[in-house]
Amino acid sequence: MCFSLYSLVVRLRRLLPLLRAQQTQHRFFFGSSSVARQHAAAAQAVRICGLAGRRGLWMAALVGFGIGAGCVLAHDSASFTPAPTVSCSTKFATSNDPPDLKQAVQQSLELLRRVKNETGAPGFTVAVAVNGKTVWAQGLGLANLELRMPCKPDTVMRIASISKSLTMAALGRLIEAGKLDLDAPVQTYVPQFPQKVYEGEKVVITSRLLASHLSGIRHYEKDPKKVREDKAKRQGLLCAEKKRFGDGEEEVKSAGVVTPTAIEKSTIKKPQCDRGNLKTRVHKVPCENEEFYIKEKFDTVTDALKLFKDDPLIFKPGTEILYSTLAWTLLSAVVEGCSGQNFRAHMQQLFHDLGMSHTHLDEHTPIIYNRASYYKFDKRGRVRNAPYVDNSYKWAGGGFISTAPDLITFANAMLYSYQQDGGDDTLPGFLKANTVRTFWTSIPTGTLSWDRSGHFGLGWGVVDGRQKFGCCSHSRHYLSHTGHAVGASSVLLVLPAEMAQGDPPQGVVVAILCNIDGVGLNHTALGIAQIFERCYLQPGGTF
């Protein structure tokens, strides 16, 4: 036995020079000293193991080599930092960024994380522009849960009712071209739409009434009695809130978060039971009617009119606000009648003119790169894939898909048009200033569902700046539109500068998209806009 151990030691001494020679060769081939460390570990293992014979020598060498390789891999993995899988950021700003930009981004991310944690939403994309320049764009969470694909700034999602604001821009171009009169009967441009009667009296529906939700045309609920009852209940809740909180304006916190209204809080239902100690999270779907989940494809917008053109009006036109996406389907037929062009082609040209290269009509067949998957919560609060729907019946009112940066581009064009004075040293706006001012003028009938201190304009929600009492709540003038669709929530918000100086646009624009329905985003967007306003437009502001 002693002789065998002695022979093993002699053989190892003879092998060491060969191992050193191989170290040099492998170091040259792999470009790393890790292989050399592996061979040294192998020699050391053979020396310690004391295995006898040729077979024992090779087995010991292999064991040692494996130990050395494992050590190297452990070392390399310890120094490797995996790429983030739930957040992807792209920043477009220049070197002229204010020093507080990083803090503004961190505070804004915190607001988004709060919403994500509270609602369980899979993913978000957000973009912010200040004075016409995109300063921040980022994805948070996952665009596809099954494939673990992260949200990115160029992730495409349904924008839902923000589509109304885009369609309003198309109507604005037709108004300026003299092809559309907002106050003409809708049958002037859509003769297929029947003359409507309310309580035995013939009534007139105009494009202005359609765009301001005053037409009386139903939303998804077909039963007029049920709609009136539901509206009466909501108005009763709103009156109670006004009595409790005075003028009903939202309280703005120091972090820029605006307190949700009681109406928005009611969108999350309390669970009926707690099965297996599972905290259920049941989100109220924007609409439970079957029509919300239509799978039928309509070849033209005129074909889609058959869904509602013969239904009775809910209210007399011009008397009551009744939010209606189907009214915008009728407006898409108006676009076709005025322009002599089908709605699809007309909007695609509009997107091209605006520079919105990632904005499309929501169709299932085309290949749309970076398109997110859509989700919903089941009755037990678990995330499930949203059902398939065909939105061709409501393209104008809720059927476009886009990215957050594309929506920023559109909003900047509207803000530029709103503020441009027609001077010789500036380019004309996409629309004339008076046209956008008409759209952004509030109609004092009814209130916005996403901010009760605001009212509807034409294709936009309008909150007028005011302060009722000294040293008290001060509501800022801003414009926004939220959206809720099958598997999607969204908001686009424009906060014009209070004292615009310099070339337009002056102000902050925020867009947020989410790939699950039932998530209120308006107050988060307003908070983010105020954070970036303090960062860029109010130097030295308190964070």
Disulfide bonds with the S-S distance in Angstrom:
none
